[in-house]
């Protein structure tokens, strides 16, 4: 690192999406960064490389629709803010209908290259086994769902709160050439065309009712991994293992990840599938596809047999089978202030999934905010948090002012990880939603769509104004 800055460095612990984004934002502000990453010295149960911002659960950043989808709005706000993660995602996207999916290796390589080559950023490969020493000064902990046990224990000791954990499951990846395309077909749901896509970006595997019921039975009876020390850990509902969904009711899967709506079998258009398994492109070459929504805790020995029951995957060859990793997060609403600073220790911030946001994009967004807050503090400035009307602000507000745990108030919901969604945004002003000109019927679904569009438009306008007012 060639440091020509007059500022002392800000330390970041963790080189995932949040840590990498925080480092980038701080360096952009002209402040040196020391980024500590343990992979390369110590691995994790889920990561396969020592690259920065490695994706382990999915290669999808989800919807890129900034007009009526909350995560798409967050994409757009991050692009406005000069996000490294979004720039690298855009540069390494693969077709995925209306979603933004990326080539895993290309994405991680791009982030690693940008961080490693920045003159104000130094990457140190080491495990930080306890709380960062106070002499480091301003520090961001962005260790994510795979925080090392020793650091997690130190955080628990400092906060006096129990660390909360849940399983985050990994979906299998299939070699494309082993998929039987005489049975399967390419189509995005409702033929939706997204960034870099054609409307035929998913491989669809159809099931009739008998095949579906046999598959559900096999999922439920399949040999599963034991919990061991994780016994009793709750799942996050947005990333449930496929067999756990099956156990919740026989029809759960065909109304969830295996829903057949919006899909027509190209080989037999007159026959409606009872259920459909979708696979999404996983790399730029198109040689790998991942099974959408098929995160699993089935043992390796059971997975191949069960998943080869799916029509079209009877000869499937798996580049990677599913698995599990632990996600640890803190009770942020009671522990962090509105700038993500630990109340018990000024100067120490948290970012990413450890704060209780869920999802790649959300983690990177909180890293972006933590980096900007830290940079402003180093400069002796006060950065006003983004308005709650923005996706940034709505997500930050959930983390720092969300569901407060209160043992003496029955019925209060405990703090849970959350993806960004329009339910986190404040309501529009009364009378803001008006019937569009020329529209006869304006209620229900039609009104809901307009509400989302207006919420998205307000968010982007307010975000642009916030960035203009706070970017020097």
N, C-alpha and C positions, 0 to 999 in steps of 0.2 A: 504493500500500500504506500503510495506517495501522498503524504498528507501535507497540503499547503494551507489547511484551515487553521484559524486561530482558536477554534473551539476544542474543548476536550471531547473525547469520543463518547458516544452512547453505545452501551453494550446490549446485544440481543442474544437471548438463549433460545435456540431452535431455528433450524433452517428449512422449515416447511413453507407452505404458502403464506401464512401470516407473518412469519419471521422474515422471509425474503421480501415481502411487500413492505414491511415496516422499515427494513434496511434501505430499500430503494427510496422511499419517501424521505427518510432522514438525510441520505446522501444528496438527494436532489435539492435539499434545503441548504447544502453547503457544509454539513456537519459530518465529521468522520464517524464510522461505525465499526465496531468489532462484533462480528457474527460468530457465535459459538455453536457448533453442530457436532453432536456425538457420533453420528454415523460416519464410518471410516475408521472409528476407534471401537465403537460398540454398536451392534446392529439392533434391530427390533424384530418382533414376531411377524410383522407385516411387510416391512420394506424389503426390497430386493437389491437396491443399489445404494450408493452414498451420494447420489445427485440431490441437489436442492429441489424443493417443491415436487418431490416424487408423489404421484397419484397412486393410491393403493386400493380404494373401494370401488371406484368407477372412473371412466375417462370423460364423463359428462359434466358440464357446467350448467346443465339443465336449460330451460327455455331462454332464448335470446330475444324474445318479443318484448320490446320496451314500451309498447303501446297499451298492453293490457295484462301483463304478467309481472308479478313483483320481483322475481329474480332477474327478469330481463331489464327491469328498471335499475336494479342494483348493478348489472353489467354496464348499463349506459352511464350511471353516475361514476363508476370506477374509471371508465374510459375518460370522462371529463376531468377526472382528478389525476390523470397521467399514470394509471396503474401499470406496473410491470407485469403482473400476473395476467391481466386482460390483454396486453399487447402480445405476450408470448402465446396465449391461448388463440388469439386471432391469427397469429402467424403459423400456427400448427393445427388448425382445425381439420376435422374429417367430416364427411357428410353424416348428418344425424337428424333429418327432418327439420322440425322447428327448434331443435336444441343446438347448443354449442358444445360439441364434443371435440376432443383433441387427440393427437398422436401422443401417447404417454411419454415415450422416450424423447421425442422431438421437443415437447413442451418443457420437460425437466432440463434437457440440455440447454435450451435457450435461456431459461432462468439462471441456471448455473453459470453460463458464459457471461451474462449481463452483470451478475453480482460479482463474479471473480475478476472481471476486467475493469470494474469501476474504481477509479483512483482513490476514492474516499472509503472504500469498504475492504476490510480485511477479514477473511474467513479463517477461523481457528478450529481445527478438528480436535475436540476434547469433550469429555463428559463433565458437565457442571453438576456435581453430586449433591450440593446443598444450595440454600438460598445464595444468590450472588452477594459477594462481600460489599459492605456499604461504601468502601473506598472506590468501587467502580462508579459510583454516582448514578446518573440516570440509566435505568436498565428496563428492558422489556422481556418478560418471560412469554415465549410463544412456542412452548414445547408440544402443544397439541394433544391428540388422543393417546399418544404413546409415551407420556411423560415417564422418565426413569423412576423406579420405585424410591430411590434415595431422595430425589428432588421432590417427589410427591409427598414424602414424609416430612420434608423440611417445610413445604408449603402448609401442610396440615398443622405442624407445630406452630408456625407463625400466626396462622389465622385462627386457630382454636376451633376450627370447623372440620367436620368429617368430609373427606374427599368423596364425591359421588361418582359412580362409574356405571357404565353400561356396555354391552357388546356392540361393536360395529362389525358387520359381517361382509365378506368379500365374495363377489359373484365369480363363477367360473368363466374362463375364456376358451373359445373353440377355434381350431384351425378351420378357416373358411372352406378349404378344398375338401374337408371331410363331411360337409353338410350336403344332404341329398336335395338338390334343387328340382328334382322331378316331383318332389312332395312339397317343398317350401317355395316361397315366392318373395320378391322384393316389393315392399310397399310401406309408405309411412301412413300412420293412421289418418284417415280422411284425405289421403294424398297430400298432406300438408308439406309445403316446400319451405325449408329454413335456410339459414346461412350455409353456403357451400353445398346445399342439398338439391335433390331433384324431385322429391315427393315419393321416391322409392328407395329410402335409405335404410330400412330395417328388413331383415330376413324374418319371415313369418312361418311358424310351424303350427299347422292346424290339428286340433283334436276333436274327435266326436265324443259323445257323452260317456260311452263305455271306456274309451281311452283315458278320458279325464278322471273318471272315478278310480280307475286302476292306478293312475299316477298319484292321486291324492293319498290313496291307501299306502302306496310305497313310500311316499314322503313321511307319513306319520309313523310308519313302522320301521323306517330306516335307522341304522345304527348311528348314534349321534355322539359328539364329543362331550366329555364330562365337564362340569363346571369347576371342580376343584376349589381353589381359593376364591373364585368368582361366584360361588353359589349364591343365589338370591339377587344377583345384580339385575336391575330392570333393563329392558330393551328400550331404545328410542323408537317410537312408532313409525318414524319415517324410514327406518332401515331394518325392518324385522326380517329375520331369516325366513326363507320360503316355507319351511316346514312348520314354523311357529304360526304363520298365517294360516296354513292348512289346518292346524289343530284348532283354530278359532271358529271353524265352521266349514262344511264341505263346499259351500258356494263362495267362500271368501276370495279364493284365487281368481275365479272367473269374473269377479267384480273388481279385481285389483290388477296385478301385473299381467294376468292372463285373459283380460277382457277381450272379446272378439269384435267389439263395436268399431265401426269405421274401417273394417278390413274385408276385402273380397278375394277369395281364393282364385288366383289367376288360372289354376289348372281345372277348376270346377266351379265357375261363378254362381251356378244355381244352388249350390249346397252351402248353407251357412255353418261355419265352424261353431262348435259348442264352446271352445276355448282356444286361445292362440298364445303361443310362446314367441316373444320377439327377441331378436338378437341385434345388437347395434355395433357398427364398425368400431374397432378398438385401435387401429393404427392407420397411418397414412397410406400404407401399401394395400390395405384392404385384405390382408392375409389372416387377420384375427378378428373375431366377433365375440362380444361379451353377452351373456344371457341377462337381459334386462329384468331387474327385480329379483334375481335368483341368488342373492346373498344367502349363505347357508352355514349351518353348523353340523351337517352330516359329516361323518368320518370319510376320509379319502376313499377307503375301500368300498363304501356304499354309493358315493356320488356318481361315479361313472355308470354303474348299472342302472341307477334310478333315472338319471338324465338321458340315458340312451333309450328309455321308454318313450321319449318324445318323438313323434313322427318327423322324420327328416334328420334326426340326430342319432339314429340307430347305429351308425358307424362313426360317430363323432370322436375326434381326437382332441384332447384337452391340452392347451398350452399351459393352463394353470387351473387347478381345482379351487373350489371355494375354501374359505377359512374364516377365522375370527381374530379380532384384536380388541384390546380393552381401550375404552375411552374414559378419561378422567376429566372432570370439570369441577370448578369451584362454585360456591353459592354467591355468585357475583353481585346480586342486588344488595346483599348485606355487607359485602367486603370491598367493593370498588366504588369510587366516585364517578362523576359524569365524564371524566377524562381517562377512565380505565386505570386509575392509580389505586393501589392498595391503601385503604384508609389507615391501616396500622403502620405503614412504612412509606412516607412520601418519597417520590422518586422511583418507586418500583411499580411498573405497569404490567398488565397481563393482556395478551392478545390471542386471537384465534379460538379454536374449539375448546380450549381449557376454560374460556370465559362462559361457555354455555351457549354459544351459537352453534349451528349445525350446518355442515355443508362446506364444500371447497370455496365457493364464491363468498359465502358469509365470513368464513375464516380469514380469507384474504382481505375482505373489506374492513374487518375489525383490526387487522394488522396495519392497513393503510391509515386508519384513524389513529391508532396507537403511535405510529411513526410520526404523524403530523403533530400530535399532542406533545410528544417527547421533544421534537425539534423546536417547537415553539417555546417550551419550557427552557431548553438550553439557551435560547436566544433572549430569555427574560421577557417573553411575550405571553399573552394569555389568548389561547385559541378558543373561541366560542364554539361549543359543540354544534353539529349540523342540526337544522330544524327537524322536529319530529315528523314533519310532513314529507321528508325525504326518505328514501330507502336506508341511507346511512343512519339518519336520525332515529327512524323507527326501530332498526335493529339494535342500535346503541341503547336506546331507551328500554328495550326489552331486557337487555343484559344488566344495565345499571339501575333500573327502576322497575323491574319486572315483578314476578310473583314472590313476594317476601314470605319466607317460612315463619310461621308463628304457631308455636305449640299450644298457646292458650286461646287460640281463635279457631274453633272447629270449622271445617268446611273450606278453609283457605288452601288454595292449591300450592304445592311446593314448586320451586323453580325447576324448570325443565329445559333441556336444549331445544332450540327452535330454528327452523328455516325461516328466511324472510318470507312474509306473506302479507296480503293486504289487510289482514286482521290486525296487524301491528301498527297500521297507519291510523291517524286520527280521522274522524268522519269529515266529509266535505261540509262546507257551510250550508245551512238550511236554504233550500231553494236553488242550490247550485246545479242540481240535476234537472234539466228541462228536456222536454220532448223534442227530438230532432225534427227539423222541417221535412214534411213529406212522409213521416212515419205514422201509420195508422194505429198500430198496436204498440203500446209502450208500457210494459210491465214485465215482471218476472225476469226471464233470461235476458231480454233485450235491454231492460233497465239496468240490470247487473253489469252487462258489458259496458254500457256508457259510464257507469260509476267507476269501473276499473280504469277505463280510458282517461277519465277526468282526474282520477287519483294519480295515475302515472304522469300525466302532463303537469299537474301541480308539483309533483316530486321533482321532475327534471328542471322545471323553471326555478324552484326554490334552491335546488342543489347548485345550479349555475350561479345564482345570486350569492349563495354562501361562499362558493369557491372564489368568486370575483372579489368578495369583501375580505377574505382571509388569506389569499395568496399574494405574497409580496413580490 
